[in-house]
Amino acid sequence: MMLSFGDDSSLAANLAEVRARIDAACHAVGRDPAEVSLLPVSKTFGADAVRAALALGLRRFGENKVQEIRSKAQALSDCPVEWVVIGHLQTNKAKDVARLASEVQSLDRLELADALHRRLQQEGRCIDVLVEVKTSPEESKHGLAPAELPALLDALRGYDTLRVQGLMTMAVQSEHPDEVRACFRRLRELRDAAQARGHVLPRLSMGMSGDFPLAIAEGATDIRVGTAIFGARHRIV
């Protein structure tokens, strides 16, 4: 079941507030706000929420579940939407991803790369991908173990349908900013080490509604923001 969201005016106000927070976080650490891309996360909200966001100039939307992309893509077939997969992805969803998504930020294993590559070849498409790395000790978090990253990045050189652009992570849920920031710092260090080995990885997708200023301080180029834009996820009853 899809969730409700506030009216269009509150959506515009929320978006303006998020952009102001991005500007402030960047200025606090001497970064240009233009270096940080905002990915609105529309997961669990309906096509009406996405349509309202489109009217505000947004075009790319993050989704956790491929079935939501499929449903919303059909409802918004008249709109120029780019769908970005940010949730854990099963290989049996590769067909829909290859057909509908413009990017996958949760690539975490070679088996998935194989499945996506085969389907993308059939579609005659290439997409951008980010490798998801697990920097949090929480069992609920997905992602590749940091020690396995070098081998996967090397293997991905052989897949011409997958344009590897960078890394993604989710930080630990903690009230202690130092613990959260350490996850983001770890991803940046892993990226820097990979680049020293010859990989070109300009993007770091890290930071969400509650912690993206910390991610920006550690070098985030992409932040994934849902509730701060669309509002709290209250189910329609």
C-alpha positions, 0 to 999 in steps of 0.5 A, a space after each residue: 500500500 502506498 503512503 500519503 504525503 503533504 500537499 504540494 506547497 509543503 513539498 516545495 517548502 521541504 525541498 527548499 529546506 533540504 537545499 538550504 541544509 545542503 548549502 549550509 553543510 557544504 559551506 561549513 566544510 568549504 565545499 561547493 554545493 554544486 558538488 552534491 547531488 540530491 536524490 529524492 527517495 520516493 519509496 512507499 509514496 505513490 505516483 502522485 507524490 512523484 508527479 508533484 516533485 516532477 513539477 518542482 523540477 526533480 527528475 531522478 527518484 530513488 526506489 528500494 523495490 523494483 515492483 514499485 518502479 514498475 508500478 510508478 513507471 506505468 502510472 507516469 509513462 507521460 513523464 521524464 522520470 529516471 529511476 534509481 535502484 537503492 535497495 537490496 536487489 535480487 537477481 530475478 529482478 534484473 530484467 525489470 531493472 535493465 528495462 526501467 532503471 537508469 542507475 543501480 546504487 546497490 550492486 554488491 556481488 558479482 552474481 548480480 553484475 552477471 544478471 544485470 549485464 546479460 539483461 542489459 545486453 538484451 535491451 541494448 542498454 548501459 547503466 550507471 552503477 555504484 557498488 554498495 559497501 557495508 561500513 556498519 556493523 548492523 546485521 540489517 544493513 546490506 553491502 559488500 564487505 570492505 575487504 572484498 571491494 578490490 576484487 569486485 571492482 577489478 572484475 567489473 572492468 569486464 562488464 561494458 554495460 555497467 558503468 561503475 561510477 563510485 561507491 554507496 553505503 548506509 551509516 550505522 543508526 546511532 545517536 553519536 555523530 562520531 560513529 555515523 561519520 566514521 562509516 562515511 569516512 570509511 567509504 571515502 577511504 575505500 574509494 581513495 584506495 581504489 582510485 590509487 589502484 587505477 579505478 575512476 570513482 568520482 561519486 560517493 552516495 552516502 547520507 540520508 535525511 537524518 545524517 546527510 550533513 555528516 556525509 557531506 563533511 566526509 565527501 559525499 557527492 550524492 545524498 539520498 533524502 526521503 522523509 525530509 522531502 516527502 514527509 513522514 511515512 504514515 500509512 493510509 488506512 
